[in-house]
Amino acid sequence: MDNQRLKEEILKLKMDLHVSIVAHFYQKDEVFELADFTGDSLQLAQWAAKDANPYLLFCGVGFMGQSVKILAPEKRVLMPKIACCAMAKMIDVDYFDQNIAVLEKAGIAKEDILPVTYINSSAEVKARVGMMGGYVCTSSNAKKIITKALASNKKILFVPDRCLGQNIAKEMGLKSCVVGDASDPKASDILCYNGFCSVHQLFDVDDIAFYRAKYPGILIATHPECKPEVCDRSDFVGSTSQIIEYVQKLPLDQKVAIGTEYNMVKRLRKENTYVLSSTKPECPTMNETTLEDVYNVLLSIKEGRFENEIMISEETREWSYAALNRMFEL
């Protein structure tokens, strides 16, 4: 089937079966254009949880589909491809516990640690954080969540993205370290797990220097998952949604180079917009989802097979919801 025919079949099945489709900003255009709602990971989860249709097709990566199931356990959530976010894959409950053990060995008692997990983590990790009284955060509200967590007078264990943790610490005038490096964790406020986003690691200070030299007056906008030295030299640092808002408010004649995923950048503006990298910063797992995958999962709903359905144990859901809900309460 060619793409046009696939799209027609998908739209028909979607309507007949009462299925809603959501797609993350980083999805391919052909998939992105089919969605009833588009956004970043938290926006999608919140919208999907309130959606009236019984079936949800989530075009993104695994932890995002899990977030919907955490918030709306009665909804049947399926994914065209259960792609894995590389950052989320860098931490599981065993690695989490190992980091706690490293900190205990360094002289910090477990009861003096309050974990905060970036939403880019599995339901199991969120549950572990929930059990310890911790919070989930997003890139847009991390500062607010960490400010609240610090009121506990505990050390903040920030997982899994070290860059986001380091950038927020610098912004707040706090000291951070990466767990397991040569630093004394007792001397730091925010203890960062050694994880990262493989896409946002592509951006470098040399890229910024190149664009500033080539286009005097250009603005640089980056995501806080970028390296601290890159964010330090940027004109604007913000979440996916915040970058979109920032760029859309710029005059069309204002040149801007953006340090985030390629699919989103190319959709922002056609004029005077550049990708802040000499290589194509395309998320490989976000780009796994194809039109054929979308069609096949819809067909599985029609036939009662329910391929790639997201399932979470009730205990994991309850504890991960606790961590998410602490964020919502703020």
C-alpha positions, 0 to 999 in steps of 0.5 A, spaced: 500 500 500 502 506 498 502 512 503 496 515 501 492 509 501 495 507 508 493 514 511 486 513 508 485 506 511 488 509 518 483 514 518 477 510 516 479 505 522 481 510 527 473 513 526 470 506 526 474 503 532 473 510 536 481 511 537 484 517 538 491 518 536 497 522 539 504 524 537 510 527 540 513 533 536 519 529 534 515 524 530 516 523 522 511 528 519 507 523 516 505 520 523 505 527 526 500 529 521 495 524 523 494 525 530 488 528 534 493 532 538 500 533 538 505 536 544 511 534 548 510 528 553 506 531 559 502 534 554 500 528 551 499 524 557 494 529 560 490 530 554 490 523 553 488 521 560 482 526 559 480 523 552 473 520 551 475 515 546 476 508 549 482 506 545 489 511 545 494 510 539 500 513 542 506 515 537 512 516 541 517 512 546 515 507 551 515 511 557 510 516 554 505 510 553 506 508 560 504 515 563 498 515 560 496 508 563 498 511 570 494 517 569 488 513 566 488 506 568 481 504 565 484 506 558 487 501 553 493 504 550 497 501 544 503 504 541 505 503 533 512 501 536 514 500 543 520 504 541 525 505 547 528 512 549 535 511 550 535 516 556 530 512 560 533 505 558 539 508 562 536 507 568 532 501 571 530 500 579 537 496 579 541 502 577 537 506 581 538 502 588 546 502 586 546 509 586 543 510 593 548 505 595 554 509 592 551 515 596 550 511 603 557 509 602 559 516 601 556 517 608 549 520 606 543 516 609 538 513 605 533 517 609 536 524 607 535 523 600 529 525 596 529 523 589 526 527 583 526 523 576 525 526 569 519 524 566 523 520 561 523 514 565 520 508 566 514 507 570 518 502 575 523 508 576 517 513 577 514 508 582 521 507 586 521 515 586 514 515 589 516 510 594 521 514 597 516 520 597 519 523 591 517 527 585 516 527 577 518 533 573 519 535 566 524 540 563 519 546 563 518 545 571 524 542 573 526 548 577 520 549 581 520 541 583 527 542 585 525 548 589 520 544 593 524 538 594 530 542 597 525 545 602 525 538 605 533 539 607 535 533 604 540 531 598 536 531 591 538 525 587 536 527 580 535 521 575 536 520 569 539 526 565 545 529 568 545 535 564 538 537 566 540 536 573 546 540 572 543 546 568 538 547 573 543 547 579 547 552 575 541 556 574 539 556 581 546 557 584 546 550 587 552 545 587 551 539 583 555 533 582 555 526 578 554 520 582 560 516 582 565 521 579 571 524 583 566 529 587 564 529 594 557 528 594 556 531 601 558 537 598 553 538 593 546 540 593 543 536 587 546 529 586 545 527 578 545 520 575 550 519 570 545 519 564 543 523 558 540 524 551 544 522 545 540 527 541 542 533 545 549 531 546 550 532 539 550 539 540 557 543 541 560 550 543 563 549 536 557 549 533 554 555 536 561 559 535 560 557 527 553 560 527 555 566 531 561 567 526 557 566 520 550 570 521 552 576 526 546 577 530 543 570 530 540 567 536 541 560 539 535 556 542 537 550 546 534 544 550 536 543 557 538 536 556 544 539 552 551 540 555 551 545 561 557 549 557 552 549 551 546 552 555 551 557 558 552 560 551 545 560 548 540 566 548 534 561 550 534 555 554 527 551 554 523 545 554 520 543 547 514 547 548 518 553 550 522 553 544 516 553 540 513 559 543 520 562 543 521 561 536 514 563 533 514 569 537 521 572 533 520 576 527 521 572 521 527 576 519 531 574 525 535 568 524 535 562 530 539 556 530 536 551 535 539 545 539 533 540 539 531 534 535 531 535 527 523 533 526 521 539 530 526 544 528 524 543 521 517 544 522 517 550 526 519 556 521 521 555 513 525 561 514 531 563 517 531 557 522 537 552 522 539 546 526 545 547 531 549 541 528 553 539 523 550 532 523 542 531 523 540 530 530 534 525 529 532 521 535 532 514 532 527 511 536 522 516 535 523 515 528 522 508 528 514 509 528 511 508 521 505 509 517 505 501 516 506 500 524 500 505 525 495 501 520 497 494 523 496 496 530 489 499 528 488 492 525 490 489 531 484 492 535 479 491 529 481 483 530 481 483 537 489 482 538 491 488 541 498 488 539 503 493 543 498 494 549 501 498 555 500 494 561 503 496 568 502 492 575 497 496 579 502 496 585 507 500 580 501 504 577 500 506 584 507 508 586 508 512 580 502 515 580 504 518 587 510 521 584 506 524 578 501 527 583 506 530 587 508 534 581 501 536 579 499 538 586 504 544 585 
